[in-house]
């Protein structure tokens, strides 16, 4: 149910329902305007102009609350409201994060070496842990989140790093059967042109799935990159976000 009708759907549906209700009330009010004037008598000269002003302001307020990221951030910082949003909706992910990712490339390299030469060490896929994953690569990420949308940009501050930039093309927030907040996203990675070697690609797509800590200070999971998939050299690994 959460996958098909997630948070974005319910917020958008509620907003549409609320705005539709206000619009319907305005139509009814306009149709019965003269009847209301006759019913209220002298009070109508005060109430009708006030209603003419209040209705557009109310609709504008609804749009502001739903589509303004600052309102979401403000609500998340409130003790009571923030606790409700964190437990019932989703933890606030806004801000910058330290990202550490590892890759299975050393295992791919060992597999290729074993295939090229009988003198190379034998690689047993059933004992893959004998070849460790790569050392963690440290990156930075910035996440912007509001009531209905989440975006993330990831980059490297190391000029020697192959990764130049990564941006999300799709971002989904959900909760598992046990209520654990989960992030799943697709991304487009761009590598530095000067770092390309051999079969390296300048850009490619990938996907990741993360489990979010209840306090919203960290996320961890696995990622899968599509680069060089046609030659069987696409990489995967672990990824961990820690709030800065």
LUMKE-366180 format. One record per residue (C-alpha): residue in one letter; x, y negated, z negated. Coordinates in steps of 0.05 Angstrom, whole numbers, plus 32768, in hexadecimal, padded with zeros to 4 digits. Layout:
residues N
+------+------+------+------+
: ronu :    X :    Y :    Z :
+------+------+------+------+
:    A :    X :    Y :    Z :
...
+------+------+------+------+
END
This chain:
residues 244
+------+------+------+------+
: ronu :    X :    Y :    Z :
+------+------+------+------+
:    X : 8000 : 8000 : 8000 :
:    X : 8037 : 7FCF : 7FEE :
:    X : 805C : 7FDE : 802E :
:    X : 801F : 7FD0 : 805A :
:    X : 8002 : 7F97 : 8031 :
:    X : 803D : 7F77 : 800D :
:    X : 8046 : 7F37 : 7FE5 :
:    X : 8048 : 7F0A : 8022 :
:    X : 8005 : 7F26 : 803B :
:    X : 7FE1 : 7F1B : 7FF8 :
:    X : 7FFC : 7ED4 : 7FEF :
:    X : 7FE9 : 7EC1 : 8036 :
:    X : 7FA5 : 7EE2 : 8030 :
:    X : 7F97 : 7EBE : 7FEE :
:    X : 7FAD : 7E7C : 800B :
:    X : 7F80 : 7E86 : 8048 :
:    X : 7F46 : 7E9A : 801C :
:    X : 7F4F : 7E5D : 7FEF :
:    X : 7F56 : 7E2C : 8029 :
:    X : 7F1B : 7E4C : 804C :
:    X : 7EF1 : 7E45 : 800E :
:    X : 7F03 : 7DFB : 8007 :
:    X : 7EF4 : 7DF0 : 8051 :
:    X : 7EB1 : 7E13 : 8049 :
:    X : 7EA1 : 7DE8 : 800D :
:    X : 7EB2 : 7DA9 : 8035 :
:    X : 7E83 : 7DC0 : 806D :
:    X : 7E4A : 7DCD : 803C :
:    X : 7E57 : 7D8B : 8019 :
:    X : 7E56 : 7D65 : 805B :
:    X : 7E16 : 7D87 : 8070 :
:    X : 7DF4 : 7D78 : 802D :
:    X : 7E13 : 7D34 : 8024 :
:    X : 7DD2 : 7D0C : 8028 :
:    X : 7DAE : 7D3E : 7FFC :
:    X : 7DE5 : 7D37 : 7FC8 :
:    X : 7DE0 : 7CEB : 7FCD :
:    X : 7D95 : 7CED : 7FC2 :
:    X : 7D9D : 7D1E : 7F88 :
:    X : 7DD3 : 7CF7 : 7F63 :
:    X : 7DB6 : 7CB2 : 7F70 :
:    X : 7DE5 : 7C7B : 7F57 :
:    X : 7E1B : 7CAD : 7F44 :
:    X : 7E25 : 7CBF : 7F8D :
:    X : 7E49 : 7C7E : 7F9B :
:    X : 7E80 : 7C95 : 7F6B :
:    X : 7E81 : 7CE0 : 7F74 :
:    X : 7E7E : 7CE5 : 7FC0 :
:    X : 7EBB : 7CB8 : 7FCE :
:    X : 7EE1 : 7CDE : 7F97 :
:    X : 7ED0 : 7D21 : 7FB8 :
:    X : 7EE6 : 7D06 : 7FFC :
:    X : 7F2A : 7CF8 : 7FDE :
:    X : 7F30 : 7D36 : 7FB1 :
:    X : 7F21 : 7D6B : 7FE6 :
:    X : 7F5B : 7D5A : 8015 :
:    X : 7F89 : 7D51 : 7FD9 :
:    X : 7F75 : 7D96 : 7FBF :
:    X : 7F83 : 7DB7 : 8003 :
:    X : 7FC6 : 7D94 : 8007 :
:    X : 7FD7 : 7DAC : 7FC0 :
:    X : 7FC8 : 7DF4 : 7FD3 :
:    X : 7FF5 : 7DF0 : 8010 :
:    X : 802C : 7DCF : 7FE7 :
:    X : 802A : 7E04 : 7FB1 :
:    X : 802C : 7E3E : 7FE2 :
:    X : 805E : 7E26 : 8015 :
:    X : 808F : 7DFC : 7FEC :
:    X : 80CC : 7E22 : 7FD4 :
:    X : 80D9 : 7DF0 : 7F9C :
:    X : 8095 : 7E01 : 7F7D :
:    X : 80A8 : 7E4B : 7F7D :
:    X : 80EC : 7E3B : 7F5C :
:    X : 80CB : 7E0E : 7F29 :
:    X : 8097 : 7E44 : 7F18 :
:    X : 80CD : 7E7A : 7F10 :
:    X : 80F3 : 7E4E : 7EDE :
:    X : 80B6 : 7E48 : 7EB1 :
:    X : 80B9 : 7E79 : 7E77 :
:    X : 8073 : 7E96 : 7E7B :
:    X : 8064 : 7E8C : 7EC5 :
:    X : 80AA : 7EA4 : 7ED8 :
:    X : 80A2 : 7EE4 : 7EB0 :
:    X : 805F : 7EF2 : 7ED2 :
:    X : 807D : 7EE5 : 7F18 :
:    X : 80B9 : 7F11 : 7F09 :
:    X : 8090 : 7F4B : 7EEF :
:    X : 8051 : 7F46 : 7F1A :
:    X : 806B : 7F27 : 7F5B :
:    X : 80B6 : 7F2B : 7F64 :
:    X : 80F7 : 7F12 : 7F43 :
:    X : 8110 : 7ECE : 7F5B :
:    X : 814A : 7EDB : 7F8C :
:    X : 8159 : 7E92 : 7F9C :
:    X : 81A2 : 7E7D : 7F98 :
:    X : 81E8 : 7E94 : 7FA9 :
:    X : 8202 : 7EDB : 7F9E :
:    X : 8245 : 7EFF : 7F9D :
:    X : 8242 : 7F3A : 7FCC :
:    X : 826F : 7F77 : 7FCA :
:    X : 8269 : 7FAC : 8000 :
:    X : 8290 : 7FEB : 800F :
:    X : 8292 : 8013 : 804F :
:    X : 8298 : 805B : 8064 :
:    X : 82CA : 8047 : 809A :
:    X : 8305 : 806C : 8077 :
:    X : 82DD : 80AC : 807E :
:    X : 82CE : 809E : 80C8 :
:    X : 8318 : 8090 : 80D2 :
:    X : 832C : 80D1 : 80B0 :
:    X : 82FA : 80F7 : 80DA :
:    X : 8316 : 80DA : 811A :
:    X : 835E : 80E8 : 8105 :
:    X : 834D : 8131 : 80F7 :
:    X : 832B : 8137 : 813A :
:    X : 8366 : 8119 : 8160 :
:    X : 839E : 8143 : 8144 :
:    X : 83A7 : 8186 : 8122 :
:    X : 83DF : 8167 : 80FA :
:    X : 83B0 : 8136 : 80D8 :
:    X : 8391 : 8149 : 8095 :
:    X : 8353 : 8174 : 809C :
:    X : 8312 : 814E : 808F :
:    X : 82DA : 8175 : 806F :
:    X : 8297 : 8151 : 8071 :
:    X : 8280 : 817A : 8036 :
:    X : 82B8 : 815D : 800C :
:    X : 82B2 : 8116 : 8025 :
:    X : 82BF : 80F9 : 7FDF :
:    X : 8308 : 810B : 7FE9 :
:    X : 830C : 80CE : 8016 :
:    X : 82F4 : 8090 : 7FEE :
:    X : 82CC : 8058 : 800B :
:    X : 82EF : 8018 : 801F :
:    X : 8303 : 7FE4 : 7FEA :
:    X : 82CB : 7FB3 : 7FDB :
:    X : 82C5 : 7F79 : 800C :
:    X : 82AF : 7F3A : 7FE7 :
:    X : 827D : 7F0B : 800A :
:    X : 824D : 7ED4 : 7FF6 :
:    X : 8202 : 7ED1 : 8002 :
:    X : 81CD : 7E9B : 7FFD :
:    X : 8184 : 7EAF : 7FF5 :
:    X : 8148 : 7E80 : 7FFD :
:    X : 8105 : 7E9B : 7FE4 :
:    X : 80C0 : 7E7E : 7FDD :
:    X : 8079 : 7E99 : 7FD6 :
:    X : 8076 : 7EB9 : 801B :
:    X : 80BC : 7EBA : 8039 :
:    X : 8103 : 7ED0 : 8029 :
:    X : 8143 : 7EC2 : 8051 :
:    X : 818B : 7ED4 : 8045 :
:    X : 81CD : 7EBE : 8062 :
:    X : 820E : 7EE2 : 8053 :
:    X : 8254 : 7ECC : 8064 :
:    X : 829E : 7ED7 : 8053 :
:    X : 82C9 : 7EA1 : 8033 :
:    X : 8308 : 7EC6 : 8048 :
:    X : 8320 : 7EAE : 808C :
:    X : 8343 : 7EF1 : 8096 :
:    X : 8301 : 7F18 : 808E :
:    X : 82E2 : 7F37 : 80CC :
:    X : 829C : 7F22 : 80B7 :
:    X : 828A : 7EDA : 80C9 :
:    X : 8240 : 7ED7 : 80BB :
:    X : 8202 : 7F02 : 80B0 :
:    X : 81BA : 7EEB : 80AF :
:    X : 817A : 7F11 : 80A1 :
:    X : 8149 : 7F1D : 80D9 :
:    X : 8115 : 7F3F : 80AD :
:    X : 810E : 7F40 : 8061 :
:    X : 80DD : 7F6A : 8039 :
:    X : 80CE : 7F68 : 7FEF :
:    X : 80A9 : 7FA2 : 7FCF :
:    X : 80A3 : 7FCB : 7F8F :
:    X : 80AC : 8016 : 7F8B :
:    X : 807A : 8046 : 7F6B :
:    X : 809A : 8039 : 7F28 :
:    X : 8097 : 7FED : 7F32 :
:    X : 80E1 : 7FE4 : 7F41 :
:    X : 80EC : 7FA6 : 7F6D :
:    X : 810C : 7FB9 : 7FAF :
:    X : 8129 : 7F90 : 7FE8 :
:    X : 812E : 7FAA : 8030 :
:    X : 8148 : 7F80 : 8069 :
:    X : 8164 : 7F80 : 80AF :
:    X : 819F : 7F54 : 80C0 :
:    X : 81C8 : 7F3B : 80FA :
:    X : 8213 : 7F39 : 80ED :
:    X : 8245 : 7F0F : 8114 :
:    X : 8290 : 7F1E : 8110 :
:    X : 82C9 : 7EEE : 811D :
:    X : 82DF : 7EF4 : 8165 :
:    X : 8329 : 7EF3 : 8153 :
:    X : 8321 : 7F2F : 8125 :
:    X : 8304 : 7F5E : 8159 :
:    X : 832F : 7F9C : 8168 :
:    X : 8323 : 7FDC : 818E :
:    X : 82DA : 7FEE : 818C :
:    X : 82C5 : 7FB4 : 815F :
:    X : 8287 : 7F8E : 8173 :
:    X : 827D : 7F43 : 816C :
:    X : 8236 : 7F4B : 8152 :
:    X : 8205 : 7F82 : 8140 :
:    X : 81C8 : 7F91 : 8116 :
:    X : 81C1 : 7FB6 : 80D5 :
:    X : 8193 : 7FC6 : 809B :
:    X : 8198 : 7FCB : 804F :
:    X : 816D : 7FE0 : 8014 :
:    X : 817A : 7FC5 : 7FCE :
:    X : 815D : 7FD1 : 7F89 :
:    X : 8156 : 7F91 : 7F62 :
:    X : 8166 : 7F8E : 7F17 :
:    X : 812A : 7F7B : 7EED :
:    X : 814B : 7F3B : 7ED6 :
:    X : 815A : 7F28 : 7F1E :
:    X : 81A5 : 7F1F : 7F13 :
:    X : 81BE : 7F58 : 7F40 :
:    X : 81AA : 7F85 : 7F7A :
:    X : 81CB : 7FC3 : 7F95 :
:    X : 81C0 : 7FF8 : 7FCA :
:    X : 81D7 : 8010 : 800E :
:    X : 81DF : 7FF1 : 8053 :
:    X : 81E4 : 800D : 8099 :
:    X : 8205 : 7FE9 : 80D3 :
:    X : 81F3 : 7FF7 : 811C :
:    X : 8237 : 7FE3 : 8139 :
:    X : 8257 : 8018 : 8165 :
:    X : 821C : 8048 : 815A :
:    X : 8223 : 8062 : 81A1 :
:    X : 8269 : 807D : 8192 :
:    X : 8255 : 8098 : 814F :
:    X : 827E : 8065 : 8128 :
:    X : 8247 : 803B : 8108 :
:    X : 8257 : 802E : 80BF :
:    X : 822F : 8030 : 807E :
:    X : 823F : 8024 : 8036 :
:    X : 822C : 8006 : 7FF3 :
:    X : 821A : 7FBE : 7FE7 :
:    X : 8211 : 7F98 : 7FA6 :
:    X : 81F8 : 7F52 : 7F99 :
:    X : 8208 : 7F2D : 7F58 :
:    X : 81EA : 7EE8 : 7F4A :
:    X : 821D : 7EB1 : 7F44 :
+------+------+------+------+
END
